[in-house]
Amino acid sequence: MSRDAHKSIVAGLIFSGIQSRWIRPRWDPKLHLAHPPSPADVEEMWDRYPEAAGCLIVSPTPYGTCADIAAIAKICHARGKPLIVDEAWGAHLPFHDDLPTWAMNAGADIYVVSVHEMGAGFEQGSVHHLQGDRVDPAHLSACADLLMTTSPNAILYSAIDGWRRQMVQHGSELLGNALALARTLHADIDALPGIHVLEDELLAVESSHDLDRMQILMDLSGPGISGYQAADWLRENCRIDMGLSDHRRIMATLSMADDVAASRLMDALGALIGAAPTIAPAAPVDLPAPHELELETVVLPWDAFFGPAEDIPTRDAIGRVAAEQITPYPPGIPAIVPGERTRLAYTGTTAQKGCVRTLRLLTGTATEIRPNRTHPRLLTKAPDVPDCTATWEQTRTAEMNPSPRNCARRTATGMTGPDPGTGVGWRHQDACGGRRLTSKALRMFVFPPAAIGCRRRSDTGTYAGHEGLERNLGNRA
């Protein structure tokens, strides 16, 4: 999983209990931004962790740079593993040939797109796409159902469908006009004194594979102001919002709806250059070296987030294990993920700037933290196993035993041991292997056999574990 993943993906790690193996983005020490992982980076991680269930990358990045999805997909598929792409900023990509290749055409198995970002949907209007047979569609649908509201907003759905129809009918023309406008703006902005539009630097060797040119990234080193100052000034004085800003850059995000706004942008940038001498010099930003940005994961995000924690002043947090995620927005990428050990590069800077005064940290050391859950079962398909029966009895025990693999096609819950407070769990008598292990119910919830994927046998009164939960959501006893 790419370490530049959005905070929502980290939330999924927290709630699922999955162990992530981070693919480090290619940090650019000159530009101080992250390029997407290369196919070689992904290949190396598969060699190190061949047991991983799949691969997840982000493309395009918030800066508009794109990964070589086709090559990465081939690497994953050669191992029989699925590729998931967070293509939140790529809703428009399928509808014009001059845009980077969209994930489906490049061979991704699943990709998620936010229609409200580069499309024309309302906020929260997102879609996930699936192709191929590496991921069980019925189970994926069941997982999505767990997270969806039971009171859906029809306006969101109609906006998504209306935008889809518009793109099918007129997308090529609309986006062609937008790309022509983007090319003109690239040249005109780059001609302004002190402003440089980044393009070739983003596509150099060891950088990104492709670039969405509807994202215009501007370097402001010439005027001597930071991107944060520029974005604030443009909002306050010109009523123009930038798509992104950082310590030295601003980014203008174009859409198919921009026309007159382009002249407003040029006028505003000209005014910004004229006002730059009156803006206080930007405070120096001491950015860490790329290797200092890599934090060690010492505890599962689940265990860190739900474990015993305390709030500690940031200046005293160095070397401690984070129990929360620290996420600047935009772009919404966590600087610190629960379970990572903090370092001076992060905590020293945030304490000095006063950005984060306290951090929620695990109590004790990483070696003293006792995991309270094993890995849950994975999305990928498992081979068939012989049918078998299982009997269940409620039991009290204080032990934290591993989760039974069950005689089902997949482990149905991935939980361990009894509830640590009550000692109540379900003891599993596996008729196939004779194992007697305890399967923990999540917190105070105790799941009856039918709720975790076993169907009742009317003839014997026992439960057959041959079918997984995803096959039996409608057959609860």
TAJOJO-V869436 format. One record per pair of residues at least 4 apart in sequence whose C-alpha atoms are under 6 Angstrom apart, sorted by the first residue. I is the first residue (numbers start at 1). GAP is how many residues later the second one is. D is the distance in whole Angstrom. If there is no record, write none. Layout:
((I/GAP/D) (I/GAP/D))
//
This chain:
((1/20/6) (1/21/5) (1/22/5) (1/54/6) (1/55/5) (2/20/6) (2/21/5) (2/55/5) (3/19/5) (3/20/6) (3/21/6) (4/329/6) (5/328/6) (6/326/6) (6/327/5) (7/325/6) (7/326/6) (7/327/6) (12/4/6) (13/4/6) (13/5/5) (14/287/5) (14/288/4) (17/285/5) (17/358/6) (18/357/5) (25/9/6) (25/10/6) (25/11/5) (25/12/5) (26/8/6) (26/9/5) (26/11/6) (27/6/6) (27/7/4) (27/263/6) (28/4/5) (28/5/5) (28/6/6) (35/172/6) (35/173/6) (36/31/5) (37/4/6) (39/33/5) (45/4/6) (46/4/5) (54/27/5) (54/28/5) (55/28/5) (56/27/6) (56/28/5) (56/29/6) (57/28/5) (58/27/6) (58/28/5) (59/7/5) (59/8/6) (59/28/5) (60/4/5) (60/5/5) (60/6/4) (61/4/5) (64/147/6) (64/148/5) (64/151/6) (65/143/6) (65/145/6) (65/146/5) (66/142/6) (66/143/6) (66/144/5) (66/145/6) (67/142/5) (68/141/5) (69/4/6) (69/37/6) (70/36/4) (70/37/6) (73/10/6) (73/34/6) (73/35/6) (74/4/6) (76/5/5) (77/4/5) (82/27/6) (82/52/6) (83/25/5) (83/26/5) (84/26/5) (84/27/6) (85/26/5) (86/25/6) (86/26/5) (87/25/6) (87/26/5) (88/25/4) (88/26/5) (89/28/6) (89/29/6) (91/22/6) (91/24/6) (91/27/6) (91/28/6) (92/26/6) (92/27/6) (93/6/6) (93/9/5) (94/8/6) (95/76/6) (95/77/6) (96/76/5) (103/5/5) (104/4/5) (109/21/6) (109/22/5) (110/19/6) (110/20/5) (111/17/6) (111/18/5) (112/15/6) (112/16/4) (113/13/6) (113/14/5) (114/12/4) (115/4/5) (115/6/5) (115/10/5) (115/11/5) (116/4/6) (116/5/4) (116/6/5) (116/7/5) (116/9/6) (120/43/6) (121/4/6) (121/38/5) (121/39/5) (125/31/6) (135/245/5) (139/331/5) (158/4/6) (166/4/6) (167/4/4) (171/4/6) (172/4/6) (174/82/6) (175/81/6) (178/78/5) (182/32/6) (185/4/6) (190/5/6) (190/6/5) (190/7/5) (194/28/4) (194/29/5) (195/24/6) (195/25/5) (196/22/6) (196/23/5) (197/20/6) (197/21/4) (198/19/6) (202/5/6) (203/4/6) (203/5/5) (214/40/5) (215/37/6) (215/38/5) (216/35/5) (216/36/5) (217/34/4) (218/31/5) (218/32/5) (218/33/6) (219/30/5) (220/28/6) (220/29/6) (225/57/5) (226/21/5) (226/22/5) (226/56/6) (227/18/5) (227/19/5) (227/20/5) (227/21/5) (227/22/5) (227/23/5) (228/17/6) (228/18/6) (233/4/6) (234/4/5) (234/6/6) (235/4/5) (235/5/5) (235/6/5) (242/9/6) (242/10/5) (243/8/5) (243/9/5) (243/10/5) (244/6/6) (244/7/5) (245/4/6) (245/5/4) (272/4/6) (288/4/6) (288/57/6) (295/45/6) (296/44/5) (296/45/6) (297/42/6) (297/43/4) (298/41/6) (298/42/6) (299/40/4) (300/39/6) (301/4/6) (301/37/5) (301/38/5) (303/4/5) (303/68/6) (304/19/5) (304/34/5) (304/35/5) (305/18/5) (305/33/6) (308/54/6) (308/55/6) (309/52/5) (309/53/4) (309/54/5) (310/50/5) (310/51/5) (311/48/6) (311/49/4) (312/46/5) (312/47/5) (313/44/6) (313/45/4) (314/33/6) (314/37/6) (314/43/5) (314/44/5) (314/45/6) (315/36/6) (318/24/5) (318/25/5) (318/26/6) (319/22/6) (319/23/5) (319/24/6) (320/21/5) (320/22/6) (321/18/6) (321/19/6) (321/20/4) (321/40/6) (321/41/6) (322/16/5) (322/17/5) (322/18/6) (322/39/5) (323/15/5) (323/37/5) (323/38/5) (323/39/6) (324/14/5) (324/36/6) (325/11/5) (325/12/5) (325/13/6) (326/8/5) (326/9/6) (326/10/5) (327/5/6) (327/6/6) (327/7/4) (327/8/6) (328/4/6) (344/4/5) (347/4/6) (350/4/6) (350/5/5) (350/6/6) (373/42/6) (373/43/5) (375/39/6) (376/38/4) (377/34/6) (377/37/6) (387/79/5) (389/42/6) (389/74/6) (389/75/5) (390/39/6) (390/40/5) (390/41/6) (390/73/6) (391/38/5) (391/71/6) (392/35/6) (392/36/5) (393/34/6) (394/32/5) (395/30/6) (396/27/5) (396/28/5) (397/26/5) (398/25/5) (400/17/4) (401/15/6) (401/16/5) (401/37/6) (402/14/5) (403/11/6) (403/12/6) (403/13/5) (403/36/5) (404/33/6) (405/6/5) (406/5/6) (407/58/6) (408/57/5) (408/58/5) (408/59/6) (408/60/6) (409/59/6) (412/40/5) (415/24/6) (415/25/5) (416/23/5) (416/24/5) (417/21/5) (417/22/5) (417/23/4) (418/5/5) (418/6/5) (418/7/4) (418/22/4) (419/4/5) (419/5/6) (419/24/6) (425/15/5) (426/12/6) (426/13/6) (427/10/6) (427/11/5) (428/8/5) (428/9/6) (429/7/5) (430/4/5) (430/5/5) (441/4/5) (441/5/5) (447/4/6) (449/5/6) (450/4/5) (450/5/6) (450/26/5) (450/27/5) (451/25/6) (452/17/6) (453/15/5) (453/16/4) (454/9/5) (454/10/5) (454/11/5) (455/8/5) (455/9/6) (456/6/6) (456/7/5) (457/4/5) (457/5/6) (457/6/6))
//
